[in-house]
Structure formats: structure tokens, C-alpha cells
Amino acid sequence: MTLKYLIQKEFLQIRRNAFLPRLIVMFPIVIMCVMPWVMQMEVKNIVVDVVDIDHTVESQRLVQQIAASNYFIFGGQKSTYAEAMKDIEKGRADVILEIRDGKYLIAANAVNGTKGSMGSAYLSQIVSAPFSASSATSVLTLYNKQQNYKLFMIPALFAIVMMLMTGFLPTLNIVGEKESGTIEQINVTPVSKWSFILAKLIPYWLIALFVITVCLLLAWLVYGITPAGPLWLVYVLAMLLALFFSSFGLIVSNYSDTMQQAMFVMWFFVVSIMLLSGLFTPTRSMPQWAYLTTYINPMHYFIDAIRTVFIRSGGLHETAHQVLALAGIGTLMGCWAVQSYKKNN
């Protein structure tokens, strides 16, 4: 019964807070409706200047193909290579295509390495297309057949939602009580460690379940994206990640005396965990020492598993490794969180 009243107290505090209810509603909406459009690795709107010395039918047809491409913005035809280079130097163009004596020279501005390499690769495909049309090579796209980057990114964004709802908010709640002195009143009562900690976590776990449901509905309504695998597994993975972040947040709050200190510590670790998880870039592209950190990174296991559920229609059998790893890391952090909490009675 004590736990019941403590949970009621937490919900009353959340409801009376002028900011938290708005954050709980607006955060998943912003994450799901804005981030998938801007957090993508597709390179588009590459400005191409063409220097056509040959002026043949084939070269003009190639120029028309470039102008019609969705990836390029045709910057116009320049009379000389030096003139096109001036556009590169002033940032008005990204790639130059020179056509001379039936040969093609592609020069890319690699200040932005990704844009330069991808732009030159796209342009090379267009240039070489007429010569490879008779090739017997065929490409079979598995799983994400439309190569929709949103289908790849949206499931991983759930991790950011869980990070805030079950990591930052409980941490700042507890440290806030430390600063106001109200936690000392709890410490001198017969309330057990477990009751106090669960009362702090359960409301945010329930809120996280609500937010995950909102995210799933928005993914379906806005993008037409739904899990190809079992829906219940998405909730299991979300709650296992919530166990880790909430436990980690408790550990930080137990060792922090002020909200500013807790905020900086949480931000440092969370950003490191997120950037090393494979959320934005493939983990296999990392240096070997950085890749080794993925073995203890719960967000990496979550992202890998939830993408398997959404894209490859994987079930519990296909994600058993990730589920066990999340459960093990979360349990270990939970025991540490309870052990590190000091109660003065």
C-alpha cells in the first residue's frame, strides 16, 4: 500500500508541473514528425556544373539526364573548366563534369567528404549507365525494397524517446528533491529502498509505454511504417532499455548533489552511448577499439533488435541475443542503482 501512495504522489507532482505534461506530449511528436526528415544519410541537391567541349548528341543527352535526376541540381553549362572551378571555390557548385574527346572527368568538392564522395559516385553511375546497359548483372534488394531511409531511422529514434523519458526525467526528479530537501523527509521514514526507487521509476515507465504507443501510431499515420515482426516484442525491447536508462539515471542521481551536476554527467554518458550505438553510422565503420564498446552498449543492442523487428520481420528467436544482453545489462545496472542509494535510517 505504501508503494501505491508514493506512485500517486509522483503522478500528482508531474501533473502539477507546468512543463512536464507538455514535454511528454510534444517530445514524441517532434521526434517522429521532424527528425526522420532531417536525420538521413541520403545526399541530394548536389549542384553540378557541366563543361561540354564535345557538343555531341550523346553529351547533350547525358546533360539532360543529369538535369532530370532527383539527386542533382543542374548548375548550368560552363565554357571552360576554370570557369566551373570558380563556382566550386565560391561554394556555388559541388561537382564538375567535363566532357572532352568522348572522355569524362569528374571533379568533386570534398570539403564535405560525404557529399563529395556520394555526389561523384551518383554522377559516375549516370555516366557509365550507357556502357553497362547490356550487362547481365542484376540487383536484388532484400527487406527494405524501396530503400526508404525513414524505415531504417524511425525504429532507432525510439531509443532517444526512451532515453529522455526513463533516463533524464527520473534523474532530475530525484536530484530536484535533494536540492529542495524533501528527500530527507523520505529518508527518515520506514519506506524501504525498493519502495522509494520503484515509486520514482514506475510512473516514468508507464509514461514511456504511452509515448512508445504514440510513436508507433505516428509512424503508421504519417509514414505508413509498421513493425514487420511482432508488436509485443517492440514493447519488450523498449521496457528493457527503460530498465537500463532508469537504473543508470538513478546511479547518477545517487552520486550527484545538484541538478546541474547530474545534467552534465548524464549528458556526457548519454551522448557517448548514442554516438557509439550505430544510430547514425554503421558500427563496423568504427575503429576496432570503438567497435569493442558496442558489446557493453545497451542502445546498440536495442537499435539492432528493433530494426530487425521492423525491417526483417524478426521475432524473439532472431533477437534473443539482443534481448538477453539488454536484460543482463539492465539487471546489473538496477542492482548497482539500489546498492548505491543511501538511506539514513
N, C-alpha and C positions, 0 to 999 in steps of 0.2 A: 504493500500500500504506500510506503514511503516513496518508492520509485515513481508511482503514479502521480503523486502530488508534485514531485520535483519536475517531472516532464510537463505537467500543466503549467508550472511556474515558468519554464523555459519558453513555452509557446506564448504565454502572456507577455513575456519580455520582448519576444520577436514581434508580436502584433502591435505593441505599444511603441516600437521603434519606428520613426518616421521614414527611415531609409531602407531597412532590410526587406520589407514586403515588396517595395518597388524593384529592388535589385533582384529578388527571387523571380519576379515575373519578367523583367526586361532582359536579364542576362541571357537566358536560353534563346530568346527571340533574336537578339543581336548576333549571338554566336551562329545560329542556324540560318539566318536570313542575310547576313552581311559577309561573314568570314568565308563561306565556300566560294564566293565570287572573287575574293581578293587573295586568298591563300591558295595559290595554284602555281604549278611549275610550268604550265604551258606558256610559251613565248609567242606573243602575237604583236601586231602593229610594228613590224620591222620595216624601216624605211630603206628602200633600195634605189640607188641611182644606177642607171644603165649607160654605158659608153659603147654605142654600137658603131663600130668602124666599118663593118661589112655591108650593112643595109640590105641584107638579102631577105627573101621571103621567110626562110627558116628563122632568122634572127628576129624579125618582126613578130612572128608567131610566138616565139619564146617570150618576148617582151609583153605580149598580150596575156600570156599565161601567168606571168608574174603579177601583172596588174589585177587579174581576176582572182588571185589567191586570197584566202581569208587570213593568211598569216603575214602578208606583206602590205605595205603602203608604197605605191609607186611614186618615187620622188622625182621622176622625170628623166629624160634622156639628156646627157651632157655631151658636149662635143669632144672633150679631152679628159684623160684620166686625172690630170692636175686639177681641172675644174671640179670634178667629182670629189677629189680629196679635200678641197676647201669645205665642202659640205660636211665631210667626216670630221674635220678639225673644229668646225663650229657647232657640231652636235646636231646638224640638220639631217644627217643620214647615218645609217648603221652599217650598210653593206654596199659595196660597189661590184657590179658585174660588167666586165669589159669583154666585148666580142670582137676578135681580131683574127682574120685569116682562118675562120672556122674553128678557132680555139677559144676557150673560155677561161677568164681569170676572175676569181672571186676574192675580194679583199674585205675583211670584216673588222669593224672596230671592236677590239677585245678589252676595252676598259671595263665593261661589264662582261666578264668571261662567259657567263651562261648565255647571255643574249647573243654575243658574237659567235660562239660555237654552234648554238642551235640555229641561228639565222643562216650561217653558211651551210649547215647540214640540210636545212629545208631547201635552200636555193640549189644545192648540189643535186637533190632529188629531182627537182624540176628540170634542171639542165640535162641530167643523164636519162630522163624518162624516155625520150625518143629512141635511145640506143638500147634500152632494156625492155622495150615493149614485146619483143619476140622471145624473151627469156621464159624458160619453163618453171621458174621459181614462183611459188605461191606462198602466201602468208595466212596462217590460221590463228585468229585471235581467240584466246580462251577466256572464259569468265566475263570480264568487262569488255564485251564485244564492241560497244560503242566508244570505248576508250574515253569514258566520261570521268574526268578528274574529280568531280564532285562526289562520285560514288566511292572513290578512294579516300577522300579527305573527310567527308561528313562523319563516318563512324569514329574516326580518330578524334574529332572535335568533342565527342562525349567525354573524353578524358579531361579536357580543360574545364568542362562544366563540373565534373566530379571533384576536380582539384579545388575549385573555389568553394563549392557548397559544403564539402565534407572536410576540407583541409584548413582553409583560411578562416572561415566563419567561426567554427568552434574554437580555434586557437585564439582569435581576437576576443571572443566572448569570455573565455577563462581569464586571459590577461587583463581584460577590462574589469573583471570582478576583483582581480588582485589590486589594481590601481585604485578602485573605489573602496576597497576594504571589506566588501560584503563576503568575500570568500573566507575570511577569518571567522565569520559567524557560522559558516557551514562546518569549518574545521573543528570547532569545539562541540559539535552536536554528535549524537550516536550514529549519524549517517555513515555507512561504510564507504570505502573507496569505490567499490564496484557500483554502488547505487549512484554516487555522485557522478562518476565518469559516464555511466550509461545514460543518466539523465541529461548530460551535456551532449551526448552523441546521437541518441535515438531521434530527437526532433530533426536534426540535420540529415540523418539517413532517410527519414520519411520525406523530407523536402527534396532530397536528391532523387528519390524514386519518382516524385511528382515531376521534377524537372526533366528527368530522362524520358518520361512519358510525353511531355510537351515536345521535346526534341524529336522523338520518333514521329509524332503527329506532324510536326513542321516539315520533317524530311519527306514524309509521304505527300502532304498537301502542296508544298512549294516545288519540290523536285521530282516527285513520283518515285522516290527511293524507299524501299522497304527491305528488311533483312531477308536474304535468300535462305538462311538457316532458321533454326527455332528461335522464336521471340523470347522465350523464357531464359535462354542462355545469355541474351543481352543483359537482362536484369541481374543474373547471377554474376556475370563479369563486372557489372557496374558496382554491385554491392561489395565484391571482393576488393575492388580498387578503393571503394569508400572506406573499407576497413583499414587499408594501409594509410591513406591520407589522413583520416581522422586520428589514427594512432600516432602518426608522425607529428601531426599538429599538437596533440597532447604532450608529446615529448618536448617539443619546442616551448610550449606554454609552461611546462613544469620547470624548465631551466631559464625562463625569461622573467624579468621583473617589471618590464614596461611594454606597452603596446608597440612602441617604436622598435625596440629590440627584437620582439617577436616577429614583426613585419619584415625587418631586414633579413633575419635568419631564414624565415620561410621563403622569402623571395629568392634568396641565393640558392637554396637547395632545389626549389621547385623549377626554376629556370634551367638549372643544370640537368635535372631529371628529364625535363621536357625536351631539351635540345639533343640529348643523348638517347632518346627513346625511339627514333625513327618516325616521329610525327611528320616532319617536313622532308627529310632526306633519308635515303636508304642507309641502314646501319652498316651494310657491307662496304660502303664507300668510306667509312671512317678508318683512321689509322688503327692498327691492331690493338694498341693499348686502350684506345677509346672504345673499340668494339667489345672488349672484355667486360666493360662496365654494364653492358646490356644484360649480362647474366644475373645481376642483382638489381636491375631496374624494373620495378613493377609496371610502370607505364608502358615499357616496351612489350611486356607480355600481354597487357590489356589491348594495346593497339594491334598487335599481331593477331590476337584471338578474335577481336571484334571485326577486323577486316576479313578474316576467314569466314565468319558467320554471315556478314553482309554480302561479300563478293563471291566466295567459293561455296556457299551453302553448307559450310561445315557445321557439324554437330559437336556433341560432347566428346565423341571419340577422337575427332580431329583436333580439338582444342584441349585435350586432357592435360598435356604438358603445361600449357599456359595457366590453366585453372589450378593445378596443383602448386605451381610456382607462386601464383598470386595468393593462394590460401596460406602457403608456408610463410611467405614474407609478411603478410598481413598479421598472422598469428604471432610471429616473432616480435613485430613492432608493437602489437597490442599488449603483450606481456611486459615489454620494456616500459610502455606508457603507464601501466598500472603500478609497476615497481618503482618508477621514478616519481610518482605522485606522493608528496609528503603531507600527512595528515597529523595535526597536532593534538591527538587525544589517545 
